[in-house]
Each structure stands twice: as C-alpha cells, then as structure tokens.
Amino acid sequence: MVQLGLVVAQYDKHGAVIEEMEHGAYEAAADNNAEIVASIDVPGSYDTPLAADRLARRSDVDAVAVLGAIISGDTDHDQVIGNAAAQGLTDVSLDRDTPVTLGIIGPGMSQDEAEARTDKGASAVRSAIELATELEQ
C-alpha cells in the first residue's frame, strides 16, 4: 500500500474549490489502495514547498501530493506565486528523492475555471501513487 503525504493550500477567494479538491484526493487514495498518512494545511500555494519537504522527510511517506488554487487577480501576482510554488516543489522532489505532485490549479484562472478543475485533487493523488509505485520497482 502506498502511503502519501498531502499538502493543502487553504487560500480560496470565493468558494469551496479547495474543499472539493481535498475530498477528491482522499477518494482517489481510497480507490487506488493508498492511504494518506499525514496532511498539512498551509495558508496558500506559495507556502506549500516547506510543508511538502517536511512530509517528504518522513519515513512513512512514499510520495506527496500538493493541492491548491491560484485565482487571477488585478495584478500578475498569481504568476509569481505559481512559478515560485512549482519551482519549490520540484526542488523538494529532487532534493528528497521523493515524488511530489503538483495539484495546484492556476495561475491565470478565473473562479469559474477553478470550479471546473477540482478533479485535479484526485489527479495529483493518482499521479503520486503511480510515481511511487514505479520508482519502487
């Protein structure tokens, strides 16, 4: 059984996008013979690399899935956040030799687009399971 860590960025301006993504992540784990053994909530997507690193250090975590939503605002700040989070998570994966999957939707996304992509929570978990399984062999 694959054991996962889950990082959930809680920033969601206008709704239940994150809640739906997290629900999908837990369902995907259960449906694919995996278990989320630890979960860390962080304020926003920018904060996810440190939490992912903490989970990737654990001996009982085979892979980490990271969830978040970056909704466009009036500035390009969403681009900065998205780039920083993606690079930070890539660094964690390589530094810890542990799969870290990017289930952060956005940037450059409207609220409606975010609501249409909540399935990315489940997708990030399935990817984490597949990577952990493949790299175990």
C-alpha positions in Angstrom: 0.0 0.0 0.0 1.4 3.4 -1.0 1.5 5.9 1.9 1.0 9.5 1.0 1.5 12.9 2.4 -1.0 15.6 1.4 -0.4 19.4 1.5 -3.5 21.6 1.1 -3.2 25.3 0.4 -6.3 26.8 2.0 -6.4 30.1 0.1 -9.6 30.1 -1.9 -11.1 33.5 -2.5 -14.7 32.7 -3.3 -15.8 29.2 -2.6 -15.3 25.5 -1.9 -12.7 24.7 -4.6 -10.1 23.5 -2.2 -12.6 21.5 -0.1 -13.7 19.7 -3.3 -10.1 19.1 -4.4 -9.3 17.6 -0.9 -12.3 15.4 -0.9 -11.4 14.1 -4.4 -7.8 13.4 -3.1 -9.0 11.2 -0.3 -11.4 9.4 -2.5 -8.7 8.7 -5.1 -6.3 7.4 -2.4 -9.0 5.0 -1.1 -9.9 3.9 -4.7 -6.3 3.1 -5.5 -5.2 1.2 -2.4 -3.3 4.0 -0.9 -3.5 5.9 2.4 -3.0 9.5 3.2 -1.0 9.1 6.4 -0.3 12.8 7.0 -1.8 16.0 5.9 -0.7 19.6 6.4 -2.8 22.7 5.7 -0.9 25.8 4.8 -2.3 29.4 4.1 -1.6 29.5 0.4 0.2 27.9 -2.6 3.4 29.8 -2.0 3.7 28.1 1.4 3.4 24.5 0.0 7.1 23.7 -0.6 8.2 23.8 3.1 5.2 21.6 4.1 5.9 19.2 1.2 9.6 19.0 2.3 8.5 18.1 5.9 6.3 15.3 4.7 8.9 14.0 2.2 11.4 13.6 5.0 9.1 11.2 6.8 10.0 7.5 6.6 6.3 6.6 6.4 5.6 8.8 3.3 6.2 7.3 -0.2 5.0 10.4 -2.1 3.5 13.8 -1.5 0.5 15.3 -3.4 0.1 19.1 -3.2 -3.3 20.8 -3.7 -4.1 24.5 -4.2 -5.8 27.1 -6.4 -4.4 30.3 -7.7 -7.1 32.6 -8.9 -6.2 35.6 -11.1 -6.4 39.0 -9.5 -5.9 42.5 -10.7 -2.1 42.1 -10.9 0.4 39.5 -12.1 0.9 38.3 -8.5 -0.7 35.0 -9.4 2.1 34.2 -11.9 4.8 34.9 -9.3 3.1 32.6 -6.8 2.6 29.8 -9.3 6.2 29.9 -10.5 7.6 30.0 -7.0 5.4 27.1 -5.8 6.2 24.9 -8.9 9.9 25.5 -8.6 9.9 25.0 -4.9 8.0 21.7 -5.2 10.3 20.5 -8.0 13.3 21.2 -5.7 11.8 19.2 -2.8 11.1 16.2 -5.1 14.7 16.2 -6.4 16.4 17.0 -3.0 14.4 14.4 -1.1 14.2 11.8 -3.9 10.5 11.6 -3.2 7.7 12.1 -5.7 5.9 15.4 -5.2 3.0 16.0 -7.5 1.6 19.4 -8.5 -2.1 19.6 -7.9 -2.2 23.4 -7.8 -4.6 24.7 -10.4 -3.8 28.1 -11.9 -2.4 30.7 -12.2 -4.3 32.8 -14.8 -7.5 31.2 -13.9 -11.0 32.6 -13.1 -13.1 31.3 -10.3 -15.4 29.5 -12.8 -12.3 27.8 -14.3 -11.1 26.8 -10.9 -14.5 25.3 -10.1 -14.4 23.3 -13.3 -10.9 21.8 -12.4 -11.5 20.5 -8.9 -10.8 17.0 -10.3 -7.1 17.9 -10.2 -7.0 16.9 -6.5 -7.7 13.3 -7.4 -5.4 13.5 -10.4 -2.5 14.7 -8.2 -3.0 11.8 -5.8 -3.2 9.2 -8.6 0.0 10.6 -10.1 1.7 10.4 -6.7 0.6 6.8 -6.4 1.8 5.9 -9.9 5.2 7.6 -9.4 5.8 6.0 -6.0 4.9 2.5 -7.4 7.0 2.9 -10.5 10.0 4.2 -8.6 9.8 1.4 -6.0 10.4 -1.2 -8.7 
